[in-house]
Amino acid sequence: MTTQEQLYQWQELAQQLRVDSIRATTIAGSGHPTSSMSSADLMAVFLSKYLRYDFDHPENPNSDRFILSKGHAAPLLYSMYKAAGVISDQELLSLRQSGSRLEGHPTPILPWVDVATGSLGQGLPIGVGVALAGKYLDQLPYNVWVLLGDGETAEGSIWEAFDHASHYTLDNLLAIIDVNRLGQRGQTELGWNTQAYGNRAKAFGWQAIEIDGHNLTEIDQAFSAAVAINDRPTVIIARTKKGKGVKALEDLGGWHGKALKQDQEQQAITELGGERHITITVDKPEEQSQPATLGVPQPLQLPIYQKGNKVATRRAYGDALLALGASQPDVVALDAEVSNSTYAEDFAEAFPERYFEMYIAEQQMIAAAVGLQVRKYKPFASTFAAFLTRGYDFIRMGAVSRANIKLVGSHGGVSIGQDGASQMGLEDLAAFRAVCNSTVLYPSDANQTAKLVPQMSNAPGIVYLRTTRESTPVIYGSEEQFSIGGSKVIHRSERDQATIIAAGITVHEALKAYDRLKNEGITARIIDAYSVKPIDVQTLHQAAKDTNGNLVVVEDHWPEGGLGAAVLDAFAGNSTTPAYKIPQLQIIKLAVQNMPTSGTPEELLHAAKIDADAIVEVVKSQVRRLVGVS
C-alpha cells in the first residue's frame, strides 16, 4: 500500500468513527459525540497500524492494552470496535440503552475493556499498574496505551501517575493527550498550550511529542517514535478540535455531552461524507509467550501465635502476607511509604520483585492495584486507614471495574493514641461497607488475622482489612477457623441477659466488661463480629432472641455506617426480605461521638465511652430496664 493509499484509508476510517459516534449518540438521545470526534484521527491510525491486539482472545497475555481514560468518549471506542469487526452496527446503535453492553461510559461488561472509566483522572494511574505488570511481572513486550482528555490533566492523580511511571522507567507506557481545548463549561486551564503540557511531562522525565492531532502523517510519525523509545514513558500531546469535521460543532462551546437532533445528524453526516462501513483487520501480537514464572508455590504455613501473648493485628497481617507470598506467586504487595508500620516491609524484603513502593500517593497505589489485577495478579495494598479515604473514588471505580483488589488499613480508630485525630481512621468501615459487593473485615487478634488474609486473596471484589496499631492479647488458638461472613461467640450461656457485639480493639474491652459484669451477677453474650460485611445475620438473630432483644454494639469508629449500622441492617427488611421482629428489640450503639484529641489509647477509649467502663454501665442499665428496676 502506498503512502497516499494509507493516508486515504486512515482518513476514511477517521470519518467513519466520527459518523458512527454521531449516529450512536443521536439515536440514544445523549452522549458525547464532539469529544469522540476530536480523537478520531488519532484512533484511526492507532487502530489500523499500531495496536497489537487479539480480539478473538482478549485474555491473550501478549496483547497490547488500551485504556480510554476520557471515558465519556465511549462512542468513539465502540465505533472502533465496530471497525474492528467485533460488534455489529446494530449493537453500536444500542448505545446507552437498557440491557446494552455499550454503557454511557465503558465497563468490563465488554470483554475488550479492562477497567471502567468515566471518573476522570484514573486511566493513566491504572495504566501505570498494567505497565508495572507488563515490565516487571509478566516480562512481556506489550505496550499499554492510554487516551486522555486535556481537562482531566488538572487532576492530581494524573501527575502521581507521571511521577511513578518515570520512577519505574515504564517505557511500555504510551499516553496520548487529546488537547481539544474545550471542557464541559468552557476552555480548559491550558487551552491549546501544548508546550506547557510538554514541559510538565518532561519535568517528570517523560519523552513528550507535540503534534497536530488531525495531521495523519504527524500522528503516524509520533506513534512510530513512541514505540521506538526504550528508556522512558512517552506522551503524545495532540492539538485537536472538538467536533472536528462539522462546521456547526467544530471548536464551539456548549456541545459537551449533547447529542445532535435528527435533522442536525443528517447534515453532519453529509458534511463528513456519509456513512461508511469499513472493517479493518487489527494486527495480532507477534509474540506468543507466556508470562514469566515468579516462583514455585510452597505449602501455606501461616504464623502461629500463643494465647495470652500480646501481638498487634498489623504485625500479624505482615506475617501472614509473607507466608501467602511464598504460597501464591501471583500475590503482589504495594504500600504508601508506611510499610514499616503496616509490616508490608517483610514481604518487600522477601519478594522485592513483587513489591511496588508507591510512596505517599494513595490514589496511585489503589490505581496500580487495579491495573495489576487486570493481568490476574492479586494485589494487597496497605497504608493507614485514614489515608485510604484520599483514594476513595478509585475504590468506588474499582468496584465498577469489577476489580479484585485487597486493601489494608492500619491504625484504625482512637486506640492509636497520641498521634491525634488526623491519623485516626474513623470512617473507613462505613466507606468500605458502601462499596458494591465489598468485603469488610476487622479482626481482633493475631491468629484470627492470619487466618483471614489467605481468604482475602481468594475473595472477589474489593476486600478491606482493618488492623490495629496496639498490641492486643491473643485470645484464639491457632486451630480456630474464621470464615468470611462468620463471627465468633466467645461467651454464651442459657442465662445471658444481654449481647455485646464488638470487633477489633473493642472485643478486648468487651471481654473486660464480661468479667466485671459476671462478678456482679450479670451474664452477657460476647460476639466477635470480625466480618463486618457480610455480617453473620443468623448469629445476631439468635442472640437477639436469646437475650430478649438486648444488644449493645461497641466500635472504635464514628457512629454512622460502621459495625453498629451493619448490626441494624441485619434486622432491617428490604424489598425481598421482611424485617426480623424481636419483641422489645433495643440496640444501643457505643461509638466515637466527638472529635478525639491526643492521649493514651486507654484515655481515648475511655473518653469516647467505648471502653469496658462504658460497656458495663450500658449493659447494667439495659438489664435494669428489662427487669423493671429503676
Secondary structure, 3 states (H helix, E strand, C coil): CCHHHHHHHHHHHHHHHHHHHHHHHHHHCCCCHHHHHHCHHHHHHHHHHHCCCCCCCCCCCCCCEEEECCHHHHHHHHHHHHHCCCCCHHHHCCCCCCCCCCCCCCCCCCCCCCCCCCCCCCHHHHHHHHHHHHHHHHCCCCCEEEEEECHHHHCHHHHHHHHHHHHCCCCCEEEEEEECCECCCCECCCCCCHHHHHHHHHHCCCEEEEEECCCHHHHHHHHHHHHHCCCCCEEEEEECCCCCCCCCCCCCCCCCCCCCCHHHHHHHHHHCCCCCCCCCCCCCCCCCCCCCCCCCCCCCCCCCCCCCCEEEHHHHHHHHHHHHHHHCCCEEEEECCCHHHHCCHHHHHHCHHHEEECCCCHHHHHHHHHHHHHCCCEEEEEEEHHHHHHHHHHHHHHHHCCCCEEEEEECECHHHCCCCHHHCECCHHHHHHCCCCCEEECCCCHHHHHHHHHHHHHCCCEEEEECCCCEEECCCCCCCCCCCCCCEEEECCCCCCEEEEECCHHHHHHHHHHHHHHHCCCCEEEEECCEEECCCHHHHHHHHHHCCCEEEEECCCCCCCCHHHHHHHHHCCCCCCCCCCCCCCEEEEECCCCCCCCCCHHHHHHHCCCCHHHHHHHHHHHHHHHHCCC
